[in-house]
Amino acid sequence: MKLYYYAFSGHKWGLDRVKRGVALIKALKEQGVEVQLLVNDFRAGLAAKDFGVRDSVTVETIMDVDVLAQKGDVVFIDTPEEDRGRIERYSKEYTLFHIVDDDSTVSNYGEIVMHPKSDELSSIIVDDEYFDILEKEKRTLFFFGDADYDKEVLAHSDFFQVTGMELILGHYFFVKYEDDLAKIFKTLHEPEEYSELIRTSSRVITASPQCAFEAISAQAEVIYMSREKDSESLLEEMTLFGIKIIDYFNQDKLLSLIAEFSISEKKVPNKSSEIALKVMNRINL
């Protein structure tokens, strides 16, 4: 029996699902369980190395997972793609974990659904390293995400003018985009610095759900910029974790939150090691 984790990724979509998958894969490896990471492009595989998973295999879409997986294997599917009947088919052939960001998703074919509000197998998975708390520098860090295909950051340059934010560049940012961004931010950080900066910054502002969960686990003040595509269940969990939420690039709300920011008792995100043990229990390892 082999285990596979398919994480949707790409220059338009970023690497949130890859980071989530890597967190679980690393935790399972600590328990002696090897998992093969499947991604959609070569760049995602290179990024996964930076995150801590050395090897990955590139497949085109969810339709190609069965090129590698065999009957009786364990497969994690983490993608927003239209599955075209693949969830049903894979559920019959594999022990299938379906990782989603909306708790309205139900199991229709016997697959194990991991969603944000699940008490047993949450889809909010944070690498254990973010719970190893480091001393904070007084810094407001902005991480839009690993992809900015439409150059949203540049289009909302006024949003950044009054807060003195430092920017972490994304793995998929366009060549020479950095030159444009340098006119907005006094400090630009390379993607390879991501983990250390998230763990050592006093405040993190982001449009990446995975980044928001990692930063709150590291005990930063976290502000998340929500978009219409975000599920209500995901946003509700963020609030329980103590993440403050503003509408997409809403400067007035941002300044209001910064002025009155307070940290209250909150729910704690799931360590990847905890989720790994529950997964092992489900597949009798």
BELWO-V46213 format. One record per residue. RES is the residue in one small letter. PSI is psi in whole degrees, 0 to 359 (999 if undefined). BURIAL is I if it has 16 or more other ideal C-beta (glycine too) atoms within 10 Angstrom, else O. D_FIRST is the distance of its C-alpha to the first C-alpha in Angstrom with 1 decimal. Layout:
res;psi;burial;d_first
RES;PSI;BURIAL;D_FIRST
RES;PSI;BURIAL;D_FIRST
This chain:
res;psi;burial;d_first
m;130;O;0.0
k;159;O;3.8
l;138;I;6.9
y;143;I;10.2
y;112;I;13.7
y;115;I;16.4
a;114;I;19.8
f;137;I;22.9
s;170;I;25.5
g;170;I;28.7
h;346;I;32.3
k;344;O;33.5
w;340;I;30.9
g;198;I;30.3
l;17;I;27.3
d;316;I;27.1
r;329;I;23.7
v;316;I;22.5
k;319;I;24.1
r;316;I;22.5
g;318;I;19.0
v;319;I;19.9
a;315;I;21.1
l;320;I;17.9
i;316;I;15.8
k;319;I;18.4
a;320;I;18.4
l;323;I;14.7
k;324;O;15.1
e;335;O;18.1
q;8;O;16.0
g;14;O;13.8
v;120;I;10.8
e;137;O;10.5
v;133;I;10.6
q;123;I;11.9
l;131;I;15.2
l;127;I;16.6
v;174;I;20.3
n;346;I;23.2
d;165;O;25.4
f;321;O;26.0
r;322;I;28.2
a;323;I;25.5
g;321;I;23.3
l;319;O;26.4
a;320;I;26.9
a;326;I;23.4
k;316;O;24.3
d;325;O;27.4
f;341;I;25.5
g;6;O;23.2
v;115;I;20.1
r;316;O;20.7
d;140;O;18.4
s;162;I;17.9
v;136;O;17.7
t;126;O;20.5
v;156;I;20.1
e;311;O;23.2
t;181;O;22.4
i;335;I;20.0
m;343;O;20.5
d;4;I;18.6
v;324;I;15.2
d;358;I;14.0
v;329;O;15.2
l;313;O;12.1
a;142;I;9.4
q;162;O;8.3
k;132;O;8.7
g;352;O;6.3
d;171;I;4.9
v;129;I;7.2
v;131;I;10.4
f;126;I;13.7
i;116;I;16.8
d;88;I;19.9
t;148;I;22.7
p;5;O;26.1
e;154;O;25.9
e;124;O;26.9
d;347;I;23.6
r;42;O;25.4
g;1;O;23.4
r;326;I;20.0
i;316;I;19.2
e;312;O;20.0
r;314;I;18.0
y;328;I;14.9
s;330;I;15.3
k;332;O;15.2
e;331;O;12.1
y;167;I;9.8
t;110;I;10.2
l;126;I;12.9
f;122;I;15.0
h;112;I;18.3
i;120;I;20.3
v;166;I;24.0
d;12;I;27.5
d;123;I;29.3
d;0;I;29.1
s;347;O;30.5
t;128;I;27.2
v;163;O;25.9
s;118;O;22.9
n;340;O;23.9
y;15;O;20.8
g;0;O;18.8
e;155;I;17.3
i;113;I;17.6
v;125;I;20.5
m;116;I;21.2
h;168;I;24.9
p;328;I;27.7
k;5;O;29.2
s;129;I;26.3
d;332;O;27.0
e;304;O;23.4
l;84;I;21.3
s;149;I;23.8
s;357;I;23.3
i;104;I;25.8
i;120;I;23.8
v;130;I;25.8
d;136;I;25.0
d;332;I;26.3
e;332;I;28.7
y;346;I;30.9
f;354;I;31.7
d;93;O;33.2
i;129;O;36.6
l;160;O;38.8
e;139;O;42.6
k;142;O;43.5
e;143;O;45.8
k;96;O;48.1
r;137;I;46.6
t;112;I;45.8
l;133;I;42.7
f;125;I;41.8
f;106;I;38.4
f;314;I;38.4
g;179;I;34.9
d;350;I;33.2
a;141;I;34.8
d;64;I;38.4
y;322;O;38.6
d;10;O;41.9
k;50;O;43.4
e;322;I;43.7
v;314;I;44.5
l;322;O;47.4
a;338;O;48.6
h;41;O;48.9
s;328;O;50.6
d;333;O;53.2
f;331;I;50.5
f;357;I;50.2
q;339;O;53.8
v;1;O;54.7
t;352;O;51.8
g;42;O;51.4
m;152;I;47.6
e;143;I;45.6
l;134;I;42.9
i;122;I;39.4
l;151;I;38.8
g;154;I;35.6
h;331;I;33.3
y;9;I;34.2
f;144;I;37.9
f;150;O;40.1
v;134;O;41.9
k;355;O;45.3
y;329;I;44.5
e;323;O;44.8
d;320;O;48.5
d;319;O;49.2
l;332;I;47.3
a;342;O;49.3
k;344;O;52.4
i;318;I;51.0
f;135;I;49.2
k;335;O;51.0
t;127;O;47.7
l;136;O;44.5
h;145;I;41.4
e;153;O;38.6
p;329;I;35.1
e;344;O;33.9
e;1;O;36.1
y;304;I;34.4
s;311;I;32.7
e;320;O;35.8
l;319;I;38.1
i;323;I;36.3
r;342;I;36.4
t;3;I;40.0
s;139;I;41.7
s;330;O;43.9
r;137;I;43.4
v;129;I;40.7
i;132;I;41.4
t;157;I;38.6
a;12;I;37.5
s;116;I;33.8
p;317;I;32.2
q;319;I;29.6
c;318;I;32.5
a;317;I;34.4
f;323;I;31.8
e;317;I;31.3
a;321;I;35.1
i;328;I;35.8
s;328;I;33.3
a;4;I;35.3
q;35;I;38.4
a;164;I;40.2
e;129;I;42.4
v;132;I;40.3
i;124;I;41.7
y;132;I;39.5
m;107;I;41.0
s;153;I;39.7
r;165;O;39.5
e;330;O;39.8
k;345;O;36.1
d;135;I;35.1
s;151;I;34.1
e;323;O;36.4
s;323;I;33.6
l;316;I;32.6
l;323;I;36.3
e;319;O;36.8
e;320;I;34.1
m;315;I;35.6
t;319;O;39.0
l;329;O;37.6
f;351;I;36.3
g;10;I;39.8
i;129;I;39.2
k;143;I;42.4
i;133;I;42.2
i;159;I;44.7
d;159;O;44.9
y;115;O;43.9
f;38;I;46.3
n;98;O;48.8
q;320;O;51.0
d;315;O;53.4
k;323;O;50.6
l;310;I;49.1
l;323;O;52.4
s;316;O;53.0
l;317;I;49.7
i;320;I;50.3
a;330;O;53.8
e;23;O;52.7
f;132;O;49.2
s;148;O;48.4
i;124;O;45.2
s;174;O;44.8
e;137;O;42.5
k;163;O;39.2
k;151;O;35.6
v;133;O;33.1
p;166;I;30.1
n;126;I;26.6
k;144;I;25.4
s;327;I;21.9
s;325;I;21.3
e;316;O;22.2
i;321;I;20.0
a;317;I;17.0
l;323;O;17.7
k;323;O;18.0
v;316;I;14.7
m;322;O;13.1
n;320;O;15.3
r;331;O;14.4
i;14;O;10.7
n;47;O;11.9
l;999;O;10.9
